[in-house]
Amino acid sequence: MIESENLNQEEIIKELCLCNGLSYEMVGQEGSDTSKLEMFFLGYPRIVGLSLFPNLTSLTIVAQDIKEISGLEPCLQLKELWIAECCIEKIEGLQECRNLEKLYLYFNNISKIE
């Protein structure tokens, strides 16, 4: 698993694809077919690459060392969002997720949702 905070965006997206059984080389063409992404136990140090998955309906992020959730704006179809057991202090961009039906934010340090 990739653990460094200083990873570039391409490496993070490669790890996201690998953990979800997707081909990084084909994600530009096949990302729109993906409706669910999951990241467990490190490997996703910041939220990037979600614009590659315009039909995402479920996003699960568990046990990541992420302080802030942002970048959810491309997730217009998102219905279910799990952000659990992370170090989240702040969430931004939820207002664009108008189809959101389920939101799970347990075991975080959230002080502000914008």
N, C-alpha and C positions, 0 to 999 in steps of 0.2 A: 504494500500500500504506500501511496505517496503521502508524506506527512509534513513537508516543509510549507511554511506560510508564504514563501517567496516563489512559488511555482508560477510559471506563466500560464496564461489562459489555455493555450493549446494542450499542455500537459494535463491540466485539470479536466478538460473535456475528454481527453483520451481515457483517463481513469474513470470518469462517469460512464463512458460507453462500455469499457471493459466490465465494470461492475454490474451492468444491466444487459450484458449479452449482445451489445450492439457493435457494429463495425465502425470504427472512427473514420475510415476511408469512405464509407458510404453514408455517414450520418447526414450530410447535406441533402442527399436525395431521399433517404429513408426515415429521417427524423420526424417527418410529418405523420408517419404511420405509428409512432410511439405514443401511447396514452398514459403510461405509468413509468415513473423513475423512482429508484430507491438508492439511498446511500447510507450505509451502516458502518460505524466504528472506524472513523478517520478516512482520509483519502479525498475529502472535498472541503478544502480550507476556506473557500468563499464561493458564493453563488455566481456561476458564470455559465454561459452556453444554453440557457433556457430558450432563447429565441430559435434554436435549432429544432425545437419540439413544439410547434404551434398548436397541436391537438392534445397536449398534455392535460389529463383530467385528474391525475393523482400524483402527488409528489411527497415522498417520505424521506426525511433527513433525520437520522438518529445518531447520537453520540459523536457529533462532529465538533471541532474546535472553532466554531464560528461565533463571532460577537454580534454581527448585524445581518439581518435578512433584508436584502434589497434585490432588485432585478427580477421581481415577479411580474412586472408589467407585460411581458410577452405572453403570460399564461392566462389568456382570456377565457379558456375553456376549463380551467382548473375547478374541480368540484370538491376535492379532498386534499387537505394539506396537513401533514404531520411534521412538526419540528419539535422533537423531543430529546431530552437529555443532552442538550447542547449548551453552549455558554451564551445564548442569545440575550442581549440586553435591549435591542431596539429592532422593530420591524417597520419597514416602509414598503409602500406599493400595493397594499392589500385592496385599496379602493378600486383597482383595475380588475380584480378577481371577482366580478359580479355574479358568477355562477357558483361561487364557493358555498357548499352546503355543510361541510364538516371541517372544523379547525381544531387541531390538537397541539397544544403548546406546553405540555407538562414538563417539569424539571428543567426550567430555564431561569434566567435572571432578568426577565423582561421588565423594564421600567417605563417603556414608551412604545406605543404603536401609532404610527403616523400614516 
